[in-house]
Amino acid sequence: MSVDFSKNATESPEPCKAEIKGNIPSWLQGMLLRNGPGIFTVGDTNYNHWFDGMALMHSFTFKDGEIIHRSRFLRSDTYKANMEANRIVVSEMGTMAYPDPSKNFIFKAITFLNHTMPDFTDNGASNFIKYGNDYYATSETNYISKIDPVTLETLEKVDYLKYLPVNLASCHPHYDKEGNAYNIGTSIATKGKTKYVLFKVPAASDKDKGKKGPALKNVEVICSVPCRSLLMPSYYHSFGITDNYIIFVEMPFKLDILKMATAYMRGVSWASCLKFCPEENTLIHLVDRKTGKEVETKYYTGAMVLYHHVNAFEDDGHVVFDVIAYTDNSLYDMFYLSNLREKSQFDEKRFSKPTYKRFALPIHADKGVPVGGNMVKLKYTTASAVKEKEGKFMCQAEVLCEGLELPRINYDINGKRHQFAYIGFAKCFLVPVPIKVQSKMVYWDEDKCLPSEPVFVPRPNGESEDDGVVLTSVINSNPGQSSFILILDGKTFKEVARAYVNTELNKDMHGFFIPH
């Protein structure tokens, strides 16, 4: 279908009841938040990359068989500055902003210095994070914005650097049953070292009631992992977690800090400073959550780029983790608006295909296995870990399926073995057979309809992993029809209901469901 990715969206901050077709389950009570780029043109200036657009947040409130929709632009400092100037004045990853030619020399000099040591944008257009009892719009910089999830009003800008030394942070944290949040950030050249910082933000407690300040004030550092290169840290978008371990994949997809410092002067974007090194291996870090120490065994695999982890779990002395991987970094290039306007944007010859891969890491080295032997003993996967020498394994993944992105699972089993994954517009059944795990797919599809990332909501006291519903917002290009929220049965993947909204929906990135 044809979607204009560069079209500015409009906000609808007043609550509006959706038109329901079908029957919404009575137990489905809560709020679906969705976040993504919404403004691409300001005055006579344009963003170059779809990811750079200013954030537009949506909420869909499910209550007693009805759905109420509203949307609002994130009132970040970036938004305010751009709107006040009526031009893009804050740089994003794929778009370098330059001062108005009419500005004086001093203003231009200050702008130059700000870009040499960049103060990153606070345009949180990727996802939502929950720290304590608060919700934040986030991207991958050191800034997050506290929001009111009911009204979508922007409340407060929070800087990670006030609480721990991270210049960049993932927008895909993990949460445990107690409500503690786990995340990872990059500390660039702090005290002469560049490292990855794994940290925990404790759940809100009774002693915090009435106290001001974000939950980040109680942050705990779990572990620091040294970067393989001082001034070229790996890019990452997410990580994996199990009951006892954290999985961090350090890719040869790197951010060149020295080039970033001169990007403004050279007239190029910061994204041009991302470098994929296909001749290098990928290093997989396994960190013990209890001790905060990295497992001594070194795990490597071939060069790859990944954005999303599906899930991870432990089984018989192994850590198994699933990811959506690419052979190169062309996915980012695909989302330049100039490419999205071309009809050949999804030509397989131009862009790497997403591949669902499963890795298996033996936790303890078996000294009885000779060099060249496979250390993986699990019968249901063909993933391997070949011993290159004592304490060093070269890992090869099993490919489960291809061509789909934006994976979600029933988060109640996050960190435990899963049977199902919801990816894009499909449900993936991971069916165990005597030799291996085979994947079977079922799809939802409708002409001229583009679904967003699926979000699984489990039925209270559900009887199985897939006992619940899948929620997705759908852009509808059929003439005379509105876009809608789609509700699918988690087991059958058949439509349960849809809710037409009286406004345009925009293509977004990620969603977060808050149960009532």
Buried (B, 14 or more C-beta within 10 A) or exposed (E): EEEEBBBBBEBBEEEBEBEBEEEBBEBBBBBBBBBBBBBBBBEEBEBBBBBBBBBBBBBBBBEEEEBBBBBBBBBBBBBEBBBEBEBBBBBBBBBBBBBEEEEEEEEEEEBEEEBEEBBBBBBBBBBBBBBBEBBBBBBBBBBBBBBEBEEBBBBEBBBBEEBBBBBBBBBBBBBBEEBBBBBBBBBBBBEEEBBBBBBBBBBBEEEBEEEEEBBBBBBEEBBBBEBBBBBBBBBBBBBBBBEBBBBBBBBBBBBBBEBBBEBBEEEBBBBBBBBBEEEBBBBBBBBBBEEBEBBEBBBBBBBBBBBBBBBBBBBEBBBBBBBBBBBBBBBBBBBBBEBBEEEEBEEEEEBBBBBBBBBBBBBEBEEEBEEEEBBBBBEBBBBBBBBEEEEBBBBBBBBBBEBBBBBBBBBEBBBBBBBBBBBBBBBBBBEEEEEBBEBEEEEBEBEEBBBBBBBBBBBEEBEEBBBBBBBBBBBBBEEEEBBBBBBBBBBEBEBBBBBBBEBBBBBBBBBBBBEE
